[in-house]
Amino acid sequence: MKKAFNSRSTEEILPNIHIVSVDSDVSAEISFTSDSETYSLSYPDHKEQNEFRQFSIFDNKCVNVHLTNKNQFEFRPAGLDFFADLIEAYKKVEKKISIDITVKSTAKDYSSLFDGESDIKSVLNTLTAETEIDDLKKLIPITEDEKTNRCKLEEQKAQLQTLKKDKEIASLNDYKELLTTLKTSITDNNILFTFESLIEIKTAITDCISKDLIAKTEGIEKFETDKICNVGSKEWKEFITAAQTFAKQQVDENEIYPKNDDNCLLCQQPLSTQAQKLIESYWAFIKSQSEQDAKDAQAALNILKKRYGELKFDMLPDDHVLTKWMFEKHNKEALEIKDQLQKQETLSESIITDLTTKTINDWVAVQIETTHIDTIIQTIEDSVTELQENDPTAEIKKLQSSITYLNHKEKLEQHIEDIETYVTNLKWADTATKAKGKIPKRKITDKEKELSGKYFNEAYVNAFNEECKLLNCEIGIDIAHTGSDGASYRQLFLKGKEPSKILSEGEQKIISLADFLAEMKLSEITCGVIFDDPVTSLDDGRKNRIAERIVKEAKQNQVIVFTHDLVFVSALISQCSELNIDHKCHWIEKRDDTPGYVFLNNAPSYENKYHNSAIPRSSYVLANKADCPPAQREYLIKSAFTELRTCYEVLVIRDLFKNVVQRFNERVSVDSLKSVCFDDVLVDELLDNFSKCCRYMEGHTHSDKYAYQKPTVENLNAEINRYDDIRTKIKKSKKNANG
């Protein structure tokens, strides 16, 4: 029902999760009666029919929606719907315009159809709504004279292309760049083979030899012994340095080696005092200034060795394009450069050897002249200048520009209709975009708010307050009204706060119910209202109030109530009796683990109808007919036993206890106690009869004496007769007691 009719809270309808089956469509057949004519509509096939808009549902899940959400009014005066409809119409217009704008303004790259560059292509690259198509049309058509002229231009271009020198110019420029690089490399090498550079090398070697000698003579005497050869040699120094490094790894950071009681690092024998002092002398020698100076001098020689070792002398390899060109065009200069490079390479090897062995020799400086390279470069530049002066490239480019322009004129003529349509569409899209922005939706909403406030909102507030009064829940709820897209919305507040954060659960339900009923009261189309357990967690006083209000609603609309609360059912029936409202009450049970068995006009609150066995007897008569189908017979028998059980319950309340205590009435009838006549024999017989009846009822608690039996028509008849018999005995017993 919540899916089919109006509800503030809809839920997904799930299939029976206990049954493995393929998914099926959710549907229902719903019967309506109008002017005594009954007809059916199906959900969801007929969901758009007015009947489905004329019923509204209230349940527990709607409570929070009514209290916290900004809710749109479901029902308003028909005239006010005009604004929402108008907004909706404008939205549809906007949507259609937006789609058309998108289609008409989709970019098209006409310039890609035109090879080369021209003023025509530049215009096509920037087509917009502002483009004047007439300016393009003035450029067409291409005339016969222009076609003839284009042929002449192409002939001139072909003749000039035979004279082009651009490849030769590019080749010469490449050689020029290679020569420039060669000159730079030679110049860098020359610096290291000048007289001054060679003197610097000799000085460095001399300095290193001198400092080695000083380091060797200073303090070496005290280490000389017959037991160790080559004291003071390079290997000896490296051994001591390595020993000190290893010693530091054997002790903590802040400790030193050796100290008292330390062992030798190699043989692990205890160090004598003399041995300890000798090691300390080694460490002192390593730290001496002369030794450090010797190390620095050696480092300087190593840097020089590295520098000369990294030099490149193969600047003109045999397979290089520059080498081949040089030997072809400038053979003498190429041979001279290669010879000088070889001399520099030989000198470099001698220098590296002397640096390694610390040998002093007299070297002769070797310098490679670069002036002839400058001469060759100048010759290339002169040749390029001469070629450029006679090169037709600029003239060819000029001719090609004219040819391209004429080609574009011809191409433009072929596509002008499409281009004109495209520009026209762009202009339309631009105009439509501006027009779309002028749709006055805000003004429509403001007018709707104005008229709603004048003709509807105040009436709604009055209706809400009246409902709160009828439900005895006047606690100062405020209603805020807003508008959007031509529709009105309302939201409930209590002192500026959400009511759900302040009110009790019962008060929340009453306020949300008042909000729901107020909207129903102002509806011009509502025909029915459906309530699902509207009194959950409410006290009996509020239940009676709500029952009274719901029954009064039944004077205007059909009312359907689903509830588990029998006290509330009793209150509804009592109010119907007081207000003379026709009503029907049905009972739904679960049988054989299957829910949904409906028993019409059968409920505990219908107790007066079960004061005798007439109802179960009528079910028996139908079940006992020869033409009754087996399934129908079984259903009637089960229903009859349920009805018979209710007859027993009413018998206890009315006849044994004379209505002293009723299930759905707070008042205890003390005066009726004088009519109570309690006979233990009859009570035992009644209990035994009731137990026999219950053994034929599935799902009912059975006594140990009587287990469940599947009932037959004969069983049903016997149990009804048994009930009539005990009822007669109880009535006779009361008469005898009163007599």
TORFIKOL-125079 format. One line per 4 residues: number of its first residue (from 1); for each residue x, z, y of C-alpha. Coordinates in nm, 2 decimals. Example, Ala and Ser with C-alpha at 12.3 -4.5 7.8 and 13.67 -1.06 7.14 Angstrom:
<padrens>
1) 1.23/0.78/-0.45  1.37/0.71/-0.11
</padrens>
This chain:
<padrens>
1) 0.00/0.00/0.00  0.28/0.08/0.24  0.42/-0.27/0.18  0.09/-0.44/0.22
5) -0.06/-0.24/0.52  0.08/-0.09/0.84  0.33/0.19/0.79  0.61/0.34/0.99
9) 0.82/0.38/0.68  0.83/0.10/0.42  1.01/0.13/0.09  1.14/-0.11/-0.18
13) 0.91/-0.14/-0.48  1.11/-0.10/-0.80  1.00/-0.20/-1.15  0.97/0.05/-1.43
17) 1.34/0.16/-1.47  1.27/0.28/-1.83  1.17/-0.07/-1.94  1.44/-0.34/-1.99
21) 1.28/-0.66/-1.86  1.36/-0.95/-1.63  1.28/-0.90/-1.26  0.93/-1.01/-1.17
25) 0.76/-1.06/-0.84  0.58/-0.76/-0.68  0.21/-0.84/-0.63  -0.12/-0.67/-0.62
29) -0.49/-0.77/-0.61  -0.68/-0.56/-0.35  -1.06/-0.56/-0.32  -1.24/-0.54/0.01
33) -1.61/-0.50/0.09  -1.76/-0.64/0.40  -2.14/-0.67/0.47  -2.21/-0.57/0.11
37) -1.99/-0.86/-0.01  -1.69/-0.78/-0.23  -1.39/-1.01/-0.24  -1.02/-0.98/-0.34
41) -0.70/-1.07/-0.15  -0.35/-1.07/-0.31  -0.03/-0.93/-0.17  0.20/-1.08/-0.07
45) 0.03/-1.42/-0.08  -0.24/-1.32/0.18  -0.02/-1.08/0.38  -0.10/-1.26/0.70
49) -0.48/-1.21/0.66  -0.64/-0.97/0.92  -0.75/-0.73/0.65  -0.39/-0.62/0.59
53) -0.36/-0.54/0.96  -0.67/-0.32/0.96  -0.54/-0.03/0.74  -0.27/0.21/0.83
57) -0.08/0.47/0.62  0.06/0.81/0.69  0.29/1.00/0.45  0.58/1.24/0.46
61) 0.84/0.97/0.52  0.66/0.87/0.84  0.69/1.21/0.99  1.05/1.18/1.11
65) 0.99/0.82/1.23  0.71/0.95/1.46  0.92/1.24/1.59  1.25/1.08/1.65
69) 1.22/0.70/1.69  1.12/0.49/1.99  0.81/0.33/1.83  0.63/0.02/1.94
73) 0.26/0.05/1.97  0.09/-0.11/1.67  -0.25/-0.13/1.83  -0.32/-0.19/2.20
77) -0.59/-0.36/2.40  -0.59/-0.72/2.32  -0.52/-0.83/2.67  -0.18/-0.64/2.68
81) -0.07/-0.84/2.37  -0.06/-1.14/2.60  0.28/-1.03/2.75  0.45/-0.98/2.41
85) 0.31/-1.32/2.30  0.43/-1.48/2.62  0.78/-1.33/2.57  0.78/-1.45/2.21
89) 0.68/-1.80/2.33  0.96/-1.79/2.59  1.20/-1.69/2.31  1.09/-1.99/2.10
93) 1.14/-2.21/2.41  1.48/-2.06/2.46  1.57/-2.11/2.10  1.46/-2.47/2.10
97) 1.65/-2.53/2.43  1.96/-2.36/2.29  1.95/-2.58/1.98  1.91/-2.89/2.19
101) 2.19/-2.78/2.43  2.42/-2.73/2.13  2.33/-3.07/1.99  2.36/-3.26/2.32
105) 2.67/-3.08/2.44  2.87/-3.12/2.12  3.21/-3.26/2.23  3.30/-3.62/2.14
109) 3.65/-3.75/2.17  3.61/-4.11/2.30  3.96/-4.11/2.43  4.09/-4.12/2.07
113) 3.95/-4.47/2.04  4.19/-4.59/2.31  4.56/-4.64/2.22  4.81/-4.58/2.50
117) 4.75/-4.44/2.84  4.54/-4.57/3.14  4.32/-4.45/3.42  4.02/-4.54/3.20
121) 4.15/-4.31/2.92  4.21/-4.03/3.17  3.84/-4.04/3.27  3.73/-4.04/2.91
125) 3.95/-3.74/2.85  3.75/-3.54/3.10  3.39/-3.65/3.05  3.16/-3.38/3.19
129) 2.81/-3.35/3.33  2.96/-3.43/3.67  3.10/-3.77/3.55  2.95/-4.07/3.74
133) 2.88/-4.32/3.47  2.83/-4.60/3.73  3.20/-4.57/3.83  3.29/-4.65/3.47
137) 3.04/-4.94/3.46  3.21/-5.10/3.76  3.52/-5.15/3.54  3.34/-5.38/3.29
141) 3.31/-5.65/3.17  3.66/-5.79/3.12  3.66/-6.14/3.27  3.80/-6.46/3.11
145) 4.06/-6.47/3.39  4.17/-6.12/3.29  4.20/-6.22/2.93  4.41/-6.52/3.02
149) 4.63/-6.30/3.24  4.67/-6.05/2.95  4.81/-6.33/2.73  5.06/-6.42/3.00
153) 5.17/-6.06/3.03  5.22/-6.03/2.65  5.44/-6.34/2.65  5.65/-6.20/2.93
157) 5.69/-5.87/2.75  5.80/-6.05/2.43  6.07/-6.24/2.62  6.20/-5.92/2.79
161) 6.21/-5.73/2.46  6.48/-5.97/2.34  6.70/-5.84/2.62  6.65/-5.47/2.56
165) 6.98/-5.26/2.55  6.83/-4.92/2.49  6.98/-4.88/2.14  7.33/-4.97/2.26
169) 7.30/-4.73/2.55  7.18/-4.45/2.32  7.48/-4.52/2.09  7.73/-4.51/2.37
173) 7.58/-4.18/2.50  7.62/-4.04/2.15  7.99/-4.12/2.14  8.03/-3.97/2.48
177) 7.88/-3.65/2.37  8.11/-3.64/2.06  8.41/-3.71/2.27  8.32/-3.43/2.51
181) 8.29/-3.19/2.22  8.63/-3.31/2.08  8.80/-3.25/2.42  8.66/-2.89/2.44
185) 8.79/-2.81/2.09  9.14/-2.95/2.17  9.15/-2.76/2.50  9.06/-2.44/2.32
189) 9.34/-2.49/2.06  9.60/-2.59/2.33  9.57/-2.24/2.48  9.71/-2.08/2.17
193) 10.01/-2.32/2.15  10.15/-2.29/2.51  10.49/-2.15/2.58  10.34/-1.83/2.72
197) 10.13/-1.78/2.40  10.43/-1.82/2.18  10.63/-1.57/2.39  10.34/-1.32/2.35
201) 10.36/-1.36/1.97  10.74/-1.30/1.96  10.69/-0.99/2.18  10.43/-0.85/1.95
205) 10.65/-0.90/1.64  10.95/-0.74/1.82  10.73/-0.45/1.93  10.60/-0.39/1.57
209) 10.95/-0.40/1.42  11.08/-0.15/1.68  10.79/0.09/1.63  10.83/0.06/1.25
213) 11.19/0.16/1.28  11.11/0.46/1.50  10.84/0.58/1.27  11.08/0.54/0.97
217) 11.37/0.73/1.13  11.17/1.01/1.30  11.13/1.29/1.05  11.20/1.08/0.74
221) 11.53/1.26/0.66  11.36/1.58/0.55  11.16/1.38/0.29  11.46/1.20/0.14
225) 11.54/1.31/-0.21  11.70/1.18/-0.52  11.38/1.22/-0.71  11.18/0.97/-0.49
229) 11.29/0.62/-0.40  11.19/0.42/-0.09  11.09/0.72/0.12  10.96/0.58/0.45
233) 10.86/0.25/0.31  10.52/0.10/0.36  10.41/0.19/0.01  10.53/0.55/0.06
237) 10.32/0.58/0.38  10.01/0.43/0.22  10.05/0.67/-0.07  10.06/0.97/0.16
241) 9.76/0.85/0.37  9.55/0.79/0.05  9.65/1.14/-0.08  9.53/1.30/0.25
245) 9.20/1.11/0.23  9.14/1.22/-0.13  9.24/1.58/-0.04  8.97/1.60/0.23
249) 8.70/1.50/-0.03  8.79/1.80/-0.26  8.72/2.07/0.00  8.43/2.17/0.23
253) 8.41/2.01/0.58  8.56/2.31/0.76  8.83/2.39/0.50  9.19/2.24/0.47
257) 9.41/2.15/0.19  9.64/2.30/0.08  9.60/2.67/0.11  9.71/2.97/-0.09
261) 9.64/2.95/-0.46  9.55/2.57/-0.45  9.66/2.35/-0.73  9.82/2.01/-0.72
265) 9.56/1.73/-0.69  9.73/1.52/-0.96  9.88/1.76/-1.22  9.65/2.06/-1.14
269) 9.96/2.29/-1.16  9.96/2.59/-0.90  10.14/2.49/-0.58  10.45/2.69/-0.49
273) 10.50/2.80/-0.13  10.77/2.53/-0.10  10.53/2.26/-0.23  10.26/2.37/0.00
277) 10.49/2.34/0.30  10.60/1.99/0.19  10.24/1.87/0.17  10.17/2.01/0.52
281) 10.48/1.83/0.64  10.34/1.50/0.50  10.01/1.56/0.69  10.21/1.63/1.01
285) 10.41/1.31/0.96  10.09/1.10/0.93  9.96/1.25/1.26  10.29/1.18/1.45
289) 10.27/0.95/1.76  10.54/0.72/1.63  10.35/0.66/1.31  10.03/0.59/1.52
293) 10.22/0.35/1.74  10.35/0.17/1.44  10.00/0.13/1.31  9.87/0.00/1.64
297) 10.15/-0.26/1.66  10.06/-0.37/1.31  9.70/-0.40/1.40  9.79/-0.63/1.70
301) 9.98/-0.86/1.46  9.67/-0.86/1.22  9.45/-0.97/1.51  9.69/-1.26/1.60
305) 9.70/-1.37/1.23  9.32/-1.38/1.21  9.30/-1.58/1.54  9.54/-1.85/1.42
309) 9.40/-1.85/1.07  9.05/-1.94/1.21  9.17/-2.25/1.40  9.02/-2.59/1.31
313) 9.25/-2.89/1.31  9.04/-3.14/1.12  8.87/-3.27/1.44  8.88/-3.63/1.34
317) 8.79/-3.65/0.97  8.82/-4.00/0.81  8.45/-4.03/0.73  8.32/-3.92/1.07
321) 8.14/-4.18/1.29  8.36/-4.08/1.60  8.68/-4.13/1.39  8.57/-4.47/1.28
325) 8.47/-4.57/1.63  8.79/-4.44/1.78  9.01/-4.63/1.53  8.81/-4.94/1.60
329) 8.79/-4.92/1.97  9.08/-4.69/2.07  9.33/-4.69/1.78  9.64/-4.58/1.97
333) 9.47/-4.28/2.12  9.31/-4.18/1.79  9.65/-4.19/1.61  9.82/-3.98/1.88
337) 9.55/-3.71/1.87  9.56/-3.69/1.49  9.94/-3.66/1.50  9.94/-3.39/1.76
341) 9.67/-3.20/1.57  9.89/-3.21/1.25  10.19/-3.07/1.46  9.97/-2.79/1.58
345) 9.85/-2.71/1.23  10.21/-2.69/1.10  10.31/-2.46/1.39  10.01/-2.24/1.32
349) 10.11/-2.20/0.96  10.47/-2.10/1.07  10.33/-1.85/1.32  10.11/-1.69/1.05
353) 10.41/-1.66/0.81  10.63/-1.50/1.08  10.35/-1.26/1.17  10.31/-1.16/0.81
357) 10.69/-1.11/0.75  10.76/-0.99/1.10  11.02/-1.26/1.15  11.13/-1.37/1.50
361) 11.18/-1.75/1.54  11.20/-1.98/1.84  10.90/-2.21/1.84  10.84/-2.52/2.05
365) 10.51/-2.54/2.23  10.28/-2.82/2.12  10.01/-2.95/2.37  9.76/-3.24/2.30
369) 9.69/-3.45/2.61  9.32/-3.50/2.69  9.35/-3.74/2.98  9.31/-4.04/2.76
373) 8.98/-3.88/2.63  8.86/-3.86/2.99  8.96/-4.22/3.03  8.75/-4.32/2.73
377) 8.45/-4.12/2.85  8.47/-4.29/3.19  8.48/-4.63/3.02  8.16/-4.54/2.83
381) 7.99/-4.42/3.14  8.07/-4.75/3.32  7.94/-4.95/3.03  7.61/-4.75/3.02
385) 7.57/-4.80/3.40  7.62/-5.18/3.36  7.37/-5.20/3.07  7.11/-4.99/3.25
389) 7.13/-5.22/3.55  7.05/-5.52/3.33  6.80/-5.34/3.10  6.44/-5.47/3.11
393) 6.28/-5.14/2.97  6.12/-5.05/3.31  5.98/-5.39/3.35  5.85/-5.39/2.99
397) 5.68/-5.06/3.05  5.52/-5.19/3.37  5.39/-5.50/3.18  5.26/-5.28/2.89
401) 5.07/-5.06/3.14  4.89/-5.36/3.27  4.82/-5.49/2.92  4.69/-5.14/2.81
405) 4.46/-5.13/3.11  4.30/-5.46/3.02  4.27/-5.36/2.65  4.09/-5.04/2.76
409) 3.85/-5.24/2.98  3.76/-5.45/2.67  3.72/-5.14/2.45  3.51/-4.96/2.72
413) 3.27/-5.25/2.72  3.22/-5.20/2.34  3.14/-4.82/2.38  2.98/-4.79/2.72
417) 2.63/-4.74/2.58  2.74/-4.44/2.36  2.94/-4.30/2.65  2.65/-4.33/2.89
421) 2.42/-4.15/2.64  2.68/-3.88/2.59  2.71/-3.82/2.97  2.33/-3.82/3.01
425) 2.31/-3.55/2.73  2.57/-3.34/2.91  2.38/-3.36/3.23  2.06/-3.26/3.05
429) 2.24/-2.97/2.87  2.38/-2.85/3.21  2.03/-2.86/3.37  1.87/-2.69/3.07
433) 2.13/-2.41/3.07  2.06/-2.34/3.43  1.68/-2.35/3.37  1.70/-2.12/3.06
437) 1.87/-1.86/3.27  1.57/-1.85/3.51  1.31/-1.75/3.24  1.15/-1.44/3.40
441) 1.14/-1.21/3.08  1.23/-0.91/3.29  0.94/-0.96/3.52  0.70/-1.01/3.23
445) 0.81/-0.68/3.08  0.78/-0.50/3.41  0.42/-0.64/3.45  0.34/-0.53/3.10
449) 0.47/-0.18/3.17  0.27/-0.16/3.49  -0.06/-0.26/3.32  0.01/-0.05/3.01
453) 0.06/0.25/3.23  -0.26/0.18/3.42  -0.49/0.08/3.13  -0.34/0.21/2.81
457) -0.06/0.47/2.83  -0.27/0.73/3.00  -0.55/0.68/2.75  -0.29/0.73/2.47
461) -0.16/1.05/2.62  -0.51/1.18/2.65  -0.59/1.08/2.29  -0.27/1.25/2.17
465) -0.34/1.57/2.35  -0.69/1.57/2.21  -0.56/1.53/1.86  -0.31/1.82/1.91
469) -0.60/2.03/2.03  -0.82/1.94/1.73  -0.52/2.03/1.50  -0.45/2.35/1.69
473) -0.10/2.25/1.78  -0.07/2.23/2.15  0.30/2.31/2.21  0.38/2.10/2.51
477) 0.49/1.76/2.36  0.59/1.50/2.62  0.55/1.12/2.56  0.80/0.89/2.72
481) 0.69/0.52/2.76  0.93/0.23/2.78  0.90/-0.15/2.77  1.11/-0.43/2.63
485) 1.04/-0.80/2.56  0.68/-0.77/2.68  0.61/-0.48/2.43  0.54/-0.11/2.49
489) 0.72/0.17/2.31  0.67/0.55/2.30  0.89/0.84/2.21  0.81/1.21/2.17
493) 1.01/1.49/2.34  0.99/1.86/2.36  1.16/1.99/2.67  1.37/1.68/2.67
497) 1.48/1.73/2.31  1.39/1.56/1.98  1.10/1.77/1.83  1.25/1.74/1.48
501) 1.54/1.95/1.60  1.32/2.24/1.73  0.99/2.25/1.55  0.92/2.39/1.20
505) 0.85/2.16/0.92  0.48/2.23/0.94  0.47/2.18/1.32  0.66/1.85/1.28
509) 0.40/1.72/1.04  0.11/1.82/1.27  0.27/1.66/1.57  0.35/1.34/1.39
513) 0.00/1.33/1.24  -0.15/1.37/1.59  0.07/1.08/1.71  -0.06/0.87/1.42
517) -0.42/0.96/1.47  -0.40/0.90/1.85  -0.28/0.54/1.79  -0.56/0.49/1.53
521) -0.82/0.62/1.78  -0.73/0.36/2.04  -0.72/0.08/1.79  -0.99/-0.18/1.81
525) -0.92/-0.33/1.47  -0.86/-0.04/1.24  -1.10/-0.03/0.95  -0.92/0.22/0.72
529) -0.67/0.50/0.72  -0.46/0.61/0.41  -0.30/0.95/0.38  -0.04/1.05/0.12
533) -0.01/1.43/0.08  -0.05/1.50/0.46  -0.05/1.88/0.41  0.27/1.94/0.22
537) 0.44/2.27/0.32  0.14/2.37/0.54  -0.06/2.70/0.52  -0.42/2.71/0.42
541) -0.54/2.74/0.78  -0.37/2.42/0.88  -0.49/2.25/0.56  -0.85/2.33/0.66
545) -0.79/2.20/1.01  -0.65/1.87/0.88  -0.92/1.84/0.63  -1.18/1.87/0.90
549) -1.01/1.61/1.12  -0.96/1.37/0.83  -1.33/1.40/0.73  -1.44/1.34/1.09
553) -1.22/1.02/1.09  -1.43/0.90/0.80  -1.73/0.87/1.03  -1.55/0.57/1.20
557) -1.32/0.43/0.93  -1.28/0.43/0.55  -1.04/0.72/0.46  -0.83/0.73/0.14
561) -0.63/1.05/0.06  -0.37/1.09/-0.22  -0.28/1.45/-0.28  -0.15/1.70/-0.55
565) -0.30/1.99/-0.35  -0.63/2.10/-0.51  -0.69/2.35/-0.24  -0.68/2.07/0.01
569) -0.91/1.86/-0.21  -1.16/2.14/-0.21  -1.13/2.17/0.17  -1.20/1.80/0.20
573) -1.50/1.81/-0.02  -1.64/2.12/0.16  -1.60/1.94/0.50  -1.77/1.63/0.36
577) -2.06/1.85/0.25  -2.09/2.02/0.59  -2.07/1.69/0.79  -2.29/1.50/0.53
581) -2.01/1.25/0.47  -2.03/1.05/0.14  -1.72/1.08/-0.07  -1.57/1.01/-0.41
585) -1.30/1.21/-0.59  -1.10/1.06/-0.88  -0.84/1.21/-1.11  -0.51/1.04/-1.22
589) -0.32/1.16/-1.52  -0.01/1.07/-1.72  -0.08/1.01/-2.09  0.16/0.91/-2.37
593) 0.44/0.92/-2.11  0.25/0.65/-1.92  0.13/0.73/-1.57  -0.17/0.58/-1.39
597) -0.48/0.68/-1.61  -0.76/0.70/-1.36  -1.08/0.91/-1.43  -1.35/0.82/-1.19
601) -1.55/1.10/-1.03  -1.35/1.36/-1.23  -1.16/1.63/-1.05  -1.15/2.01/-1.07
605) -1.31/2.03/-0.73  -1.61/1.86/-0.87  -1.70/2.17/-1.07  -2.07/2.17/-0.99
609) -2.11/1.85/-1.18  -1.96/2.00/-1.49  -2.20/2.30/-1.53  -2.32/2.13/-1.85
613) -2.21/1.87/-2.11  -2.39/1.58/-1.95  -2.07/1.40/-1.83  -1.88/1.42/-2.16
617) -2.21/1.34/-2.35  -2.25/1.01/-2.16  -1.89/0.91/-2.25  -1.97/0.99/-2.62
621) -2.29/0.77/-2.61  -2.08/0.48/-2.48  -1.80/0.53/-2.73  -2.05/0.56/-3.02
625) -2.20/0.21/-2.96  -2.13/-0.03/-3.24  -2.01/-0.31/-3.00  -1.76/-0.08/-2.82
629) -1.40/-0.23/-2.85  -1.15/0.00/-3.03  -0.93/0.04/-2.72  -1.22/0.12/-2.50
633) -1.36/0.36/-2.76  -1.02/0.55/-2.77  -1.01/0.56/-2.39  -1.37/0.70/-2.37
637) -1.30/0.97/-2.63  -0.98/1.09/-2.45  -1.17/1.09/-2.12  -1.46/1.28/-2.27
641) -1.23/1.56/-2.40  -1.07/1.59/-2.05  -1.42/1.62/-1.91  -1.52/1.87/-2.18
645) -1.22/2.08/-2.09  -1.34/2.09/-1.73  -1.68/2.20/-1.86  -1.52/2.50/-2.03
649) -1.34/2.59/-1.71  -1.66/2.58/-1.51  -1.84/2.78/-1.78  -1.58/3.07/-1.74
653) -1.60/3.06/-1.36  -1.98/3.03/-1.32  -2.14/3.19/-1.62  -1.89/3.45/-1.74
657) -1.77/3.57/-1.40  -2.07/3.45/-1.19  -1.83/3.29/-0.93  -1.68/3.62/-0.84
661) -1.34/3.44/-0.80  -1.33/3.07/-0.73  -1.01/2.86/-0.76  -1.04/2.70/-0.41
665) -1.20/2.98/-0.21  -1.00/3.26/-0.05  -1.31/3.49/-0.04  -1.38/3.71/-0.35
669) -1.76/3.75/-0.40  -1.76/4.13/-0.48  -2.14/4.14/-0.48  -2.15/3.90/-0.77
673) -1.98/4.16/-1.00  -2.31/4.32/-1.08  -2.41/3.99/-1.26  -2.10/3.98/-1.48
677) -2.17/4.05/-1.84  -1.85/4.04/-2.05  -1.91/4.03/-2.43  -1.59/4.04/-2.64
681) -1.75/3.86/-2.93  -1.86/3.57/-2.71  -1.52/3.56/-2.54  -1.34/3.53/-2.87
685) -1.58/3.25/-2.98  -1.53/3.07/-2.65  -1.15/3.09/-2.68  -1.17/2.96/-3.03
689) -1.39/2.67/-2.93  -1.17/2.59/-2.64  -0.86/2.58/-2.86  -1.04/2.35/-3.10
693) -1.12/2.12/-2.81  -0.76/2.12/-2.69  -0.62/2.01/-3.02  -0.77/1.66/-2.96
697) -0.60/1.64/-2.61  -0.25/1.47/-2.59  -0.01/1.64/-2.35  -0.22/1.96/-2.35
701) -0.07/2.29/-2.46  -0.19/2.36/-2.81  -0.23/2.70/-2.98  -0.03/2.78/-3.29
705) -0.37/2.79/-3.48  -0.47/2.43/-3.40  -0.21/2.15/-3.38  -0.29/1.81/-3.22
709) -0.52/1.57/-3.41  -0.61/1.22/-3.30  -0.98/1.25/-3.21  -1.27/1.04/-3.35
713) -1.63/0.99/-3.22  -1.74/1.25/-3.48  -1.49/1.50/-3.35  -1.61/1.45/-3.00
717) -1.97/1.50/-3.09  -1.89/1.82/-3.29  -1.70/1.97/-2.99  -1.97/1.88/-2.74
721) -2.23/2.05/-2.97  -1.99/2.35/-3.01  -1.97/2.37/-2.63  -2.35/2.36/-2.59
725) -2.39/2.63/-2.85  -2.15/2.88/-2.68  -2.30/2.80/-2.34  -2.65/2.88/-2.47
729) -2.53/3.21/-2.63  -2.36/3.32/-2.30  -2.68/3.25/-2.10  -2.90/3.44/-2.35
733) -2.65/3.72/-2.34  -2.69/3.75/-1.97  -3.06/3.75/-1.99  -3.06/4.02/-2.25
737) -2.83/4.23/-2.04  -3.05/4.19/-1.73  -3.37/4.26/-1.93
</padrens>
